[in-house]
Amino acid sequence: MSTYKLPEMDKEGFHKWQNGIYVRSHVPLDGITFFPTLRYSGYRTFPWAWQVGCEEPKIKCIIDQSEISGGGLQATLARMQSLIDDGWAWDQREGGCKLLHIDELEKIEGPPPDGIF
């Protein structure tokens, strides 16, 4: 069995990604359960990074803005404000971002992605 080395950490204590592919993502996938869809309060989120050394399994997530928009400007702004009130950091260009405990996310099981992920 080979030695497993985690990728470098960035200045915030999160592991870096290399060329969009997690380092050592080519390990055998037998017995692994995939959750290709993660949701928070019904909105699809994407894991961005995880914090090393934390006692609880927390990951930094970005919310899918396409699910927030719709129904007019006022409705979109109301949904954004609701998420901000819930602790999401918000940037008009980047969207919402929050450090979440893994149990706060709804995990929807599915097949592994095709090709490189």
C-alpha positions in Angstrom: 0.0 0.0 0.0 1.4 3.4 -1.0 1.9 6.3 1.4 -0.9 8.8 1.1 0.2 12.5 1.2 -2.4 15.2 1.5 -2.0 18.2 -0.9 -0.6 21.5 0.4 -2.8 23.8 2.4 -3.7 27.3 1.6 -3.4 30.3 3.9 -6.8 29.6 5.5 -5.9 26.0 6.4 -7.7 24.3 3.5 -6.3 21.7 1.1 -5.4 22.9 -2.3 -6.7 21.4 -5.5 -4.3 20.7 -8.5 -5.6 21.5 -12.0 -9.2 20.9 -10.8 -8.5 17.4 -9.7 -8.0 16.4 -6.1 -4.5 15.0 -5.6 -4.6 11.1 -5.5 -8.2 11.1 -6.9 -7.2 8.0 -9.0 -7.3 5.6 -6.0 -9.7 2.6 -6.5 -13.3 3.5 -6.0 -14.6 0.1 -4.8 -16.9 0.3 -1.8 -17.1 4.1 -2.0 -20.6 5.8 -1.8 -20.9 8.8 -4.0 -23.1 11.8 -3.1 -23.0 13.9 -6.3 -25.6 16.3 -5.0 -25.4 18.2 -1.7 -28.2 20.5 -0.6 -28.5 23.1 2.1 -32.0 24.3 2.9 -33.1 22.9 -0.5 -30.4 24.8 -2.4 -27.7 22.9 -4.2 -24.2 23.5 -2.8 -20.8 22.6 -4.0 -17.9 21.6 -1.7 -15.0 23.9 -2.2 -12.5 22.9 0.6 -12.2 21.3 4.0 -10.5 22.5 7.1 -7.6 20.4 8.3 -7.3 19.6 12.0 -10.9 20.4 13.0 -12.5 18.1 15.4 -15.8 18.1 13.4 -16.1 17.2 9.7 -16.6 20.7 8.2 -16.4 21.7 4.6 -16.5 25.1 2.9 -19.4 25.1 0.5 -20.5 27.5 -2.3 -24.2 27.7 -3.1 -25.5 27.3 -6.6 -26.8 30.8 -7.5 -29.0 29.5 -10.3 -31.3 28.0 -7.8 -31.6 31.2 -5.8 -32.5 33.4 -8.8 -35.9 33.3 -10.4 -39.3 34.7 -9.6 -38.1 38.3 -10.0 -35.5 40.5 -8.4 -37.3 41.0 -5.1 -37.7 37.2 -4.6 -34.1 36.6 -5.5 -32.9 39.3 -3.1 -35.1 37.9 -0.3 -33.6 34.5 -0.7 -30.1 35.9 -0.7 -30.9 37.9 2.4 -32.3 34.8 4.1 -29.0 33.0 3.5 -27.0 36.0 4.7 -29.0 36.1 7.9 -28.2 32.3 8.2 -24.5 33.1 8.2 -23.6 32.8 4.5 -20.9 35.2 3.4 -22.0 36.8 0.1 -20.2 38.4 -2.8 -22.0 39.6 -5.8 -19.5 38.0 -8.1 -18.7 34.8 -6.2 -22.1 34.1 -4.6 -22.6 32.5 -1.2 -20.0 30.7 0.8 -20.2 29.1 4.3 -18.3 26.6 6.4 -20.8 23.8 7.2 -20.8 20.7 9.3 -21.3 17.7 7.0 -24.5 16.8 8.9 -26.1 20.1 7.9 -26.1 19.0 4.3 -28.7 16.8 2.6 -26.7 14.2 0.8 -28.3 12.6 -2.3 -26.6 9.4 -3.4 -25.9 8.7 -7.1 -23.4 7.2 -9.5 -19.8 8.4 -9.7 -19.2 11.1 -12.3 -18.0 10.0 -15.8 -14.4 10.7 -16.6 -12.0 12.7 -14.5 -13.6 14.5 -11.5 
